[in-house]
Amino acid sequence: LEGCFRSCLFGEGCVVTLNDINALSSDAFVGAFGGLYEHSPWIAEGAANLRPFADVEDMLAKMDEVVMRAPKTRQLDLLRAHPELAGNAAIDGTLTEASTEEQASAGLDRMHRSEFDALTGMNTAYGERFGFPFIICVKETTKAGILDALSERLDNTPEQEFETALAEVGKIVRLRLEGILS
């Protein structure tokens, strides 16, 4: 990261540098970045111990390192912490603010009944096959793209899909961090 960036987390109009992030207490760091990974502040806790960060790419790499070094059961917990797309959490309004905005950006809050039924059916099949919800970086696709990817990824092996889902989490985190830092 060259220079400074703006972050609403640190106050409206406040300019924060990477040095400021590196100087945060562990609790403040987790408070600022613990929500990047859905209901999984343990990743920010681990990354806080890997500071200082050389730049934003290094910060993302160290967070990814925390995920990749975690036991497979903890990684599975991370995947299971993600909401089902247009699922019960979306319907009953209990999605995180970030997930609500992301799903809306792909139009998942404005689906035709046939799209909703197709997504619901494939979500169920996916969950039964892999044991965690379908995860895709919805900000990088459309409703049609999500449905196509879900249909295609149902053919993956469990190992392939586990790795694909973790990679999609990484994409989501990158965009969330960019949103915080811009």
Disulfide bonds with the S-S distance in Angstrom:
none
